[in-house]
């Protein structure tokens, strides 16, 4: 990589509500602290050792590759994993009809500040 201010261009931000189709390209399994900042965990008084997946999605917006990552905590139990219906994982399941898996087609949407987020 080479920093060159003479050849720099500003990224065009999407209008709030803009949306694109994307693909789940990766799912990482670990702990909440692996995917969310210490500051976020402390601010919301969360347990950093909670089991969690990180869903990585990519889509194209007017020739620019957009990557969005979303943490989805779950609970491990003797009979498998469980999740709350209002959690990120529960909302994903309600919106798309399945739990997240690699290859899923999902929708990314620009929020009020024009930042992309996973729609569910």
C-alpha positions as CSV (number, residue, x, y, z in Angstrom):
1,X,0.0,0.0,0.0
2,X,1.1,3.5,-0.7
3,X,-0.4,6.6,0.7
4,X,-0.8,9.1,-2.1
5,X,-3.0,12.2,-1.3
6,X,-2.8,13.3,-5.0
7,X,-4.7,10.2,-6.1
8,X,-7.2,10.1,-3.2
9,X,-11.0,10.2,-3.7
10,X,-13.8,10.4,-1.2
11,X,-16.1,7.4,-0.9
12,X,-19.7,8.2,-1.8
13,X,-21.8,7.5,1.2
14,X,-25.2,5.7,0.6
15,X,-28.4,7.5,1.4
16,X,-30.0,6.3,4.6
17,X,-32.2,3.3,3.8
18,X,-30.2,2.2,0.8
19,X,-29.8,-1.5,0.7
20,X,-27.8,-4.2,-1.1
21,X,-27.8,-7.9,-1.3
22,X,-24.7,-9.5,0.3
23,X,-23.4,-13.0,1.1
24,X,-22.3,-14.5,4.4
25,X,-18.7,-15.2,3.5
26,X,-17.4,-16.3,6.9
27,X,-18.6,-17.3,10.4
28,X,-16.1,-17.2,13.2
29,X,-16.9,-18.9,16.5
30,X,-15.4,-17.8,19.8
31,X,-16.1,-15.6,22.8
32,X,-17.8,-12.2,22.8
33,X,-14.5,-10.5,23.8
34,X,-13.0,-11.9,20.5
35,X,-15.5,-9.8,18.4
36,X,-16.6,-6.8,20.5
37,X,-14.4,-4.1,22.1
38,X,-13.7,-4.1,25.8
39,X,-15.2,-0.7,26.0
40,X,-18.5,-1.9,24.5
41,X,-18.6,-4.9,26.8
42,X,-18.0,-2.8,29.9
43,X,-20.4,0.0,28.8
44,X,-23.3,-2.5,28.4
45,X,-22.1,-4.7,31.3
46,X,-21.8,-7.8,29.2
47,X,-19.9,-11.0,29.9
48,X,-16.9,-11.1,27.6
49,X,-16.7,-14.9,28.0
50,X,-20.1,-15.5,26.5
51,X,-20.1,-17.8,23.5
52,X,-20.5,-15.9,20.3
53,X,-20.2,-16.1,16.5
54,X,-19.2,-13.3,14.2
55,X,-21.0,-13.2,10.9
56,X,-19.0,-11.6,8.1
57,X,-21.0,-10.4,5.1
58,X,-19.9,-8.8,1.8
59,X,-21.8,-7.1,-0.9
60,X,-21.1,-4.6,-3.7
61,X,-22.4,-1.0,-3.6
62,X,-21.7,0.9,-6.9
63,X,-18.4,-0.9,-7.4
64,X,-17.2,-0.7,-3.8
65,X,-16.9,-3.9,-1.8
66,X,-18.8,-3.5,1.5
67,X,-17.9,-5.8,4.5
68,X,-20.1,-5.9,7.6
69,X,-19.4,-7.9,10.7
70,X,-22.0,-8.7,13.3
71,X,-21.5,-10.5,16.6
72,X,-24.2,-12.9,17.7
73,X,-23.9,-14.4,21.2
74,X,-25.5,-17.7,22.2
75,X,-25.6,-20.0,25.2
76,X,-24.0,-23.4,25.3
77,X,-25.8,-26.2,27.0
78,X,-25.7,-30.0,27.4
79,X,-28.1,-30.5,24.5
80,X,-26.6,-27.9,22.2
81,X,-26.8,-24.2,21.8
82,X,-29.7,-21.8,22.5
83,X,-30.4,-18.2,21.8
84,X,-33.0,-15.6,22.9
85,X,-35.6,-14.7,20.3
86,X,-34.8,-11.0,20.6
87,X,-31.0,-11.5,20.4
88,X,-29.2,-10.8,17.2
89,X,-29.2,-14.5,16.4
90,X,-32.9,-14.7,17.2
91,X,-33.8,-11.7,15.0
92,X,-31.6,-13.1,12.1
93,X,-33.6,-16.4,12.4
94,X,-36.9,-14.6,12.4
95,X,-36.0,-12.5,9.3
96,X,-34.2,-15.1,7.2
97,X,-35.9,-18.3,8.5
98,X,-32.6,-20.0,9.2
99,X,-29.7,-19.6,11.6
100,X,-26.6,-17.9,10.0
101,X,-24.5,-20.1,7.8
102,X,-21.8,-19.5,5.1
103,X,-23.3,-18.8,1.7
104,X,-26.6,-17.2,3.0
105,X,-27.8,-14.3,1.0
106,X,-28.6,-11.4,3.3
107,X,-29.5,-7.7,3.0
108,X,-27.3,-4.9,4.1
109,X,-28.9,-1.5,4.8
110,X,-27.5,2.0,5.3
111,X,-28.6,3.5,8.7
112,X,-29.4,7.1,9.4
113,X,-25.6,7.9,9.5
114,X,-25.0,6.1,6.2
115,X,-23.2,3.2,7.8
116,X,-24.0,-0.3,6.5
117,X,-25.5,-2.8,8.9
118,X,-26.9,-6.3,8.6
119,X,-30.7,-6.1,8.1
120,X,-33.0,-8.2,10.3
